[in-house]
Amino acid sequence: MGDISSKLPLFHVIGFTGHRQVDHPEKTVAIVASTLAELQRESPGNWVALSSVAAGSDQVFAREAKKAGLGWHVVLPLPRAEFAKDFTSTEWTAVEELLGQAEHVRVIQENGTRDDAYLDCGMEVVNGSDVLLALWDGKPARGRGGTADIIHYARALGRPLILIDATTLEVTKENFAALHQGDEHFAALNKLPAARTSWATNPFDAPGEIFAFQQKCDFAASHGAPQFRRLIVMTVVFHVLATIVAAAALAFDLHWLALPWLKLACLIGALIVAIALRQHHHHHNWVRCRLAAEFCRSALATWGLPRAAPLFQDMAFAGMRGLTRTLHILHSRSAIEQPVSLEKFRRVYLEYRIDDQLSYYRSQEKRALPLYRRLRLGFGVATILAIACTALYAIAHTWHWGILSQAGEEWVFYLLPIILPVIAAAFISFISINDLQRRVARYREMRVMLEDARKQLSFSPTWNSLERVVLRTERGLLQEVLEWHSITSFSESH
């Protein structure tokens, strides 16, 4: 990796809402500029501006944010052609020029009423912000989706607010104690030691620090994975052994001094393993590193797209918001600065994403399927033998048939009917603990999805057609990560 840093910046977002009619244009520009400067002084870091671009104060905020050196992301309430109807041709020319300076433009609504679209747009600005700056006259909204409605929503969510009185230009702050300057989860990931890459070079032409960050998270997850399932299996094995020892003592009328101690040792061993399973810290670190690695992997795989892919737009993972926001913002900037040809993107994506994941899921299926079959066979054999032994005992006891010797009866009538059901239950437990039935089915589904995606990508002639297949594929891969996270977290908490 050389001297490339593997640390990523943490971004904060200041959103904006305000009136279309600005009573004191020059003074408003000055107060917005000074407010942004004060925020940057008091809360240093990487700030990004988020707003719409309606006439009036939205455009004042956007221009002053750009002058202050902030990146600017835009949320439009309607598609551009529909949104343009709210402007004269001269005004719209200025809007398009301003939109050309945005790092990312998102359209919030493709249908529905116009008022609902503006309300949704303002609410999305609040949702994506750490602080909301508002130019407001203190009066109720004059229509659905007005400034007052957005401020009411922000207050309901407990967002920190900076309110500029539209009449007096007096600035007040609300709820600034809720502003989080740092992100402990993101900081912990940044502190991970650098790792060697699994590829000699960065195949995605993404910034080196992002590639290095992904590699160290992947390395930490791979080498720090707790043997969680193995520990659970050990608890089952210890209990099965304890049952076998107790059943043998009863079946053969054994009174050896070592037997109760052996049974006690098995039970204590099971308890020690169970206590070890309750130590959460290492497990949480592993889950965090694995999630970060997979999120970065998806971001890297889509890096060459001409616009940042909305991979994490609807995901709300505790502890991952800082990372996903950083990846989105950095990709937005990169998409503007470093366009990649369609053919190069297709070749890299097919080789390093599709083929890599196909190889992974094929190998995982190849490993899981034989184990699943062996455990299922073990369950079937143990169950059938248990039924046979119990049936023999029932027949011999009912009709007083002496079909076995005394030693045979001790084994077939007394020992095996006790331990075989326990062993059968253990086999089923091993299938459940290792999640084998779901994993085998899921690996097959993922393999089929990736094979279909490969065919579609090979014949996608335009960026739009290629992007649709890529986003569908990445969402499928991320869904597998979400499913893994849910199952792993549930297993860890029990």
LINQUI-V804845 format. One record per pair of residues at least 12 apart in sequence whose ideal C-beta (glycine too) atoms are under 8 Angstrom apart, sorted by the first residue. I is the first residue (numbers start at 1). J is the second residue. Records with the same first field share a line. If there is no record, write none. Layout:
I->J + J
//
This chain:
1->194 + 196 + 197 + 208 + 212 + 215
4->208 + 209 + 211 + 212
5->208 + 209 + 212
6->190 + 192 + 194 + 209 + 212 + 213 + 215 + 216
7->190 + 209 + 213
8->186 + 190 + 209 + 210 + 213 + 323 + 326 + 330
9->46 + 326
10->45 + 46 + 182 + 183 + 186 + 187 + 322 + 326
11->45 + 46 + 47 + 48 + 322 + 325 + 326 + 329
12->43 + 45 + 46 + 47 + 48 + 130 + 131 + 181
13->47 + 48 + 49 + 50 + 73 + 128 + 129 + 130 + 131 + 325
14->36 + 39 + 47 + 48 + 49 + 50 + 65 + 70 + 129 + 130 + 131 + 132 + 133
15->49 + 50 + 51 + 125 + 126 + 128 + 129 + 131 + 132 + 133
16->49 + 50 + 51 + 57 + 58 + 61 + 125 + 132 + 133 + 134 + 135
17->51 + 122 + 125 + 126 + 132 + 133 + 134 + 135 + 136 + 147 + 150 + 151
18->56 + 57 + 58 + 60 + 61 + 134 + 135 + 136 + 147 + 164 + 166
19->56 + 57 + 135 + 136 + 137 + 147 + 166
20->54 + 55 + 56 + 57 + 58
21->56
22->56 + 57 + 60 + 135 + 166
23->166 + 167
24->169
25->60
27->169
28->57 + 60 + 135 + 164 + 169
29->60 + 63 + 64
31->164 + 169 + 171
32->57 + 60 + 61 + 64 + 133 + 135 + 164
33->64 + 67 + 68
35->133 + 162 + 164 + 171
36->64 + 65 + 68 + 70 + 133
37->68
39->131 + 162
40->68
43->179 + 181
45->181
47->70
48->70 + 71 + 72 + 73 + 103 + 329
49->61 + 62 + 65 + 66 + 70 + 71 + 72 + 73
50->72 + 73 + 74 + 75 + 125 + 128 + 129
51->65 + 72 + 74 + 75 + 125
52->74 + 75 + 76 + 77 + 121 + 122 + 125
53->74 + 76 + 95 + 98 + 99
54->86
55->86 + 87 + 91
57->135
59->94 + 95 + 98
60->135
61->133 + 135
62->74 + 98 + 102
63->98
66->101
71->103 + 329 + 332 + 333
72->101 + 102 + 103
73->102 + 103 + 104 + 105 + 106 + 128 + 329 + 332
74->99 + 102 + 104 + 105 + 106
75->106 + 108 + 121 + 124 + 125 + 128
76->105 + 106 + 107 + 108 + 121
77->108 + 109 + 114 + 117 + 118 + 120 + 121 + 145
78->107 + 109 + 114 + 117
79->107 + 110
80->107
103->329 + 332 + 333 + 336
104->307 + 308 + 328 + 329 + 332
106->124 + 310
108->120 + 121 + 124
109->121
115->143 + 144 + 145
116->144 + 145
117->145
118->144 + 145
119->144 + 145 + 149 + 150
120->145
121->145
122->145 + 147 + 149 + 150 + 153
123->150 + 153
125->150
126->150 + 153 + 154 + 157 + 159
127->157
129->159
130->159 + 160 + 179 + 180
131->159 + 160 + 161 + 162 + 179
132->150 + 151 + 154 + 159 + 160 + 161 + 162
133->161 + 162 + 164
134->147 + 150 + 151 + 154 + 161 + 162 + 163 + 164
135->147 + 164 + 166
136->148 + 151 + 163 + 164 + 165 + 166
137->165 + 166 + 167
138->165 + 166 + 167
151->163
155->174 + 175
158->175 + 178
159->175 + 178
160->173 + 174 + 175 + 176 + 178 + 179
161->173 + 174 + 175
183->319 + 321 + 322
184->319
185->288 + 319 + 320 + 322 + 323
186->319 + 322 + 323 + 326
188->285 + 288
189->213 + 217 + 288 + 289 + 292 + 323
190->213
192->216 + 217 + 220 + 289
193->216
194->212 + 215 + 216
195->215 + 216 + 218 + 219 + 220
196->215 + 219
197->211 + 212 + 215
198->215 + 218
199->352
203->348 + 351 + 352
204->300 + 301 + 303 + 304 + 348 + 352
205->303 + 304 + 338 + 340 + 348
206->299 + 300 + 303 + 334
207->330 + 334
210->296 + 299 + 300 + 327 + 330
211->300
213->296
214->292 + 293 + 296 + 297 + 300
217->289 + 290 + 292 + 293 + 296
218->289 + 293 + 297
220->285 + 289 + 293
221->286 + 289 + 290 + 292 + 293
224->282 + 285 + 286 + 289
225->286 + 290
226->282 + 283 + 286
228->277 + 283 + 488 + 491 + 492
229->433 + 434 + 491
231->273 + 276 + 277
232->277 + 433 + 491
233->430 + 433 + 434
234->269 + 270 + 273
235->270 + 273 + 274 + 277
236->426 + 429 + 430 + 433
237->426
238->266 + 267 + 269 + 270 + 273
239->266 + 267 + 270
240->419 + 422 + 423 + 426
241->266
242->263 + 266 + 267 + 270
243->418 + 419 + 422
244->419 + 422
245->259 + 262 + 263 + 266
246->263
247->414 + 415 + 418 + 419
248->415
250->414 + 418
251->410 + 411 + 414 + 415 + 418
252->410 + 415
280->492
283->492
287->485 + 488 + 489 + 492
288->319
291->317 + 320 + 481 + 485
292->320 + 323
294->477 + 478 + 481
295->311 + 312 + 320 + 323 + 324 + 327 + 478 + 481
296->323 + 327
298->311 + 474 + 477 + 478
299->311 + 327 + 328 + 331
301->349 + 352 + 353 + 470 + 474
302->331 + 470 + 471 + 474
303->331 + 334 + 340
304->340 + 344 + 345 + 348 + 349
305->335 + 345 + 463 + 467 + 470
306->335 + 339 + 463
307->332 + 335
308->328 + 331 + 332 + 335
309->331 + 467 + 470 + 471 + 474
310->328 + 471
311->324 + 327 + 328 + 471 + 474 + 475 + 478
312->324 + 327 + 328
315->478 + 482
317->485
342->462 + 463 + 466
345->466
346->457 + 458 + 460 + 466
349->457 + 470
350->454 + 457 + 458
353->473
354->450 + 453 + 454 + 457 + 473
355->454
357->446 + 450 + 477
358->447 + 450 + 451 + 454
361->443 + 446 + 447 + 450
362->443 + 447
364->439 + 443
365->440 + 443 + 444 + 447
368->434 + 436 + 439 + 440 + 443
369->440
371->434 + 436
372->431 + 436 + 437 + 440
375->427 + 428 + 430 + 431 + 436
376->427 + 431
378->423 + 424 + 427
379->424 + 427 + 428 + 431
382->420 + 421 + 423 + 424 + 427
383->420 + 421 + 424
385->416 + 420
386->416 + 417 + 420 + 421 + 424
389->412 + 413 + 416 + 417 + 420
390->417
392->404 + 412 + 413
393->412 + 413 + 417
396->409 + 413
435->487
438->487
442->480 + 483
446->476 + 477 + 480
449->473 + 476
450->473
453->469 + 472 + 473
456->469
457->469 + 470
//
